[in-house]
């Protein structure tokens, strides 16, 4: 149990800045969508599928950017840092899905949880290339 706490703490410490940057971009996009579609994107009301899909698509793009930034900022082992970001983001994604269930379509939450590791890995690959031998690989 103690080892799990240490790993979680390390994930949070090494990935929080990039995760926070992705969250800020997602929130700013949601605010922009609220301004662009004021009658459809209302707080406390489920948005139409097309706006949820647009939000999912932009969140995925921001996640690629987060993976790229993580790899560029890593002094060593960019794939290890990307793996930490994936773990931290998945944990926060599950927490977010639980807290906002019913405010977004179920497929939006599932899409975020499925796209996050792939997008982070894609961003890391764009910045750092293939993982070095012995470096952890996202699965």
Phi, psi and omega per residue, in radians:
X1 nan -0.680 -3.138
X2 -1.145 -0.666 3.125
X3 -1.114 -0.697 3.102
X4 -1.087 -0.697 3.123
X5 -1.141 -0.686 3.112
X6 -1.133 -0.764 3.135
X7 -1.114 -0.773 3.124
X8 -1.088 -0.718 3.110
X9 -1.098 -0.730 3.124
X10 -1.151 -0.709 3.099
X11 -1.048 -0.799 -3.121
X12 -1.124 -0.762 -3.092
X13 -1.137 -0.755 -3.032
X14 -1.512 -0.267 -3.059
X15 -2.053 -0.202 -3.051
X16 -0.981 -0.761 -3.114
X17 -1.044 -0.774 3.142
X18 -1.248 -0.669 3.090
X19 -1.078 -0.756 3.136
X20 -1.112 -0.664 3.111
X21 -1.103 -0.733 3.106
X22 -1.106 -0.768 3.139
X23 -1.070 -0.741 3.122
X24 -1.065 -0.780 3.116
X25 -1.091 -0.705 3.121
X26 -1.124 -0.777 -3.141
X27 -1.124 -0.743 3.109
X28 -1.103 -0.655 3.083
X29 -1.133 -0.743 3.102
X30 -1.071 -0.693 3.090
X31 -1.119 -0.729 3.120
X32 -1.127 -0.732 3.106
X33 -1.102 -0.640 3.084
X34 -1.098 -0.628 3.104
X35 -1.315 -0.638 -3.099
X36 -1.343 -0.539 -3.112
X37 -2.273 1.151 -3.010
X38 -1.098 -0.504 -3.114
X39 -1.498 -0.261 -3.086
X40 -1.889 -0.506 -3.081
X41 -1.900 1.417 -3.023
X42 -1.994 2.385 3.132
X43 -1.046 2.363 3.109
X44 1.455 -0.021 -3.131
X45 -2.178 2.416 -3.117
X46 -1.182 2.217 3.132
X47 -1.283 2.812 3.078
X48 -1.113 2.758 -3.080
X49 -0.992 -0.670 -3.087
X50 -1.137 -0.635 3.112
X51 -1.315 -0.604 3.058
X52 -1.122 -0.713 3.117
X53 -1.145 -0.688 3.098
X54 -1.119 -0.744 3.100
X55 -1.105 -0.716 3.099
X56 -1.107 -0.740 3.142
X57 -1.120 -0.792 3.141
X58 -1.187 -0.644 3.093
X59 -1.079 -0.666 3.119
X60 -1.158 -0.741 3.093
X61 -1.087 -0.727 3.111
X62 -1.130 -0.569 3.116
X63 -1.183 -0.668 3.042
X64 -1.046 -0.789 3.102
X65 -1.055 -0.720 3.104
X66 -1.073 -0.709 3.090
X67 -1.150 -0.684 3.128
X68 -1.130 -0.822 -3.132
X69 -1.107 -0.743 3.121
X70 -0.995 -0.818 -3.135
X71 -1.139 -0.679 -3.131
X72 -1.215 -0.594 -3.119
X73 -1.409 -0.335 -3.110
X74 -1.164 2.201 3.112
X75 -1.271 -0.533 3.057
X76 -2.661 2.807 3.086
X77 0.883 1.090 -3.133
X78 -1.035 -0.544 3.139
X79 -1.241 -0.559 3.068
X80 -1.150 -0.734 3.108
X81 -1.139 -0.683 3.096
X82 -1.119 -0.678 3.106
X83 -1.104 -0.719 3.068
X84 -1.065 -0.727 3.127
X85 -1.129 -0.686 3.105
X86 -1.089 -0.832 -3.119
X87 -1.080 -0.854 -3.127
X88 -1.081 -0.778 -3.129
X89 -1.126 -0.676 3.101
X90 -1.142 -0.736 3.099
X91 -1.071 -0.798 3.128
X92 -1.195 -0.564 3.100
X93 -1.148 -0.734 3.089
X94 -1.122 -0.776 3.104
X95 -1.049 -0.768 3.115
X96 -1.100 -0.735 3.133
X97 -1.082 -0.736 3.123
X98 -1.114 -0.763 -3.080
X99 -1.256 -0.497 -3.057
X100 -1.969 0.269 -3.126
X101 -1.025 2.285 -3.130
X102 1.673 -0.269 3.110
X103 -1.621 -0.331 3.081
X104 -2.327 2.715 3.098
X105 -1.058 2.630 -3.114
X106 -1.026 -0.620 -3.086
X107 -1.204 -0.408 3.083
X108 -1.130 -0.853 3.126
X109 -1.086 -0.791 3.131
X110 -1.084 -0.712 3.119
X111 -1.107 -0.728 3.107
X112 -1.095 -0.801 -3.119
X113 -1.151 -0.555 3.124
X114 -1.394 -0.677 -3.061
X115 -1.350 -0.553 -3.043
X116 -0.922 -0.986 -3.096
X117 -1.118 -0.638 3.124
X118 -1.164 -0.729 -3.129
X119 -1.183 -0.739 3.114
X120 -1.102 -0.774 3.122
X121 -1.092 -0.693 3.116
X122 -1.112 -0.758 3.117
X123 -1.116 -0.721 3.111
X124 -1.145 -0.733 3.127
X125 -1.075 -0.706 3.114
X126 -1.102 -0.613 -3.094
X127 -1.523 -0.658 -2.966
X128 -2.062 -0.185 -3.090
X129 1.381 -2.812 -3.102
X130 -1.163 2.602 3.066
X131 -1.078 2.509 3.071
X132 -1.230 2.707 3.094
X133 -0.981 2.325 3.140
X134 1.532 -0.155 3.125
X135 -1.493 2.493 -3.113
X136 -1.101 2.494 3.135
X137 -2.029 2.283 3.052
X138 -1.098 2.428 3.134
X139 -2.012 nan nan
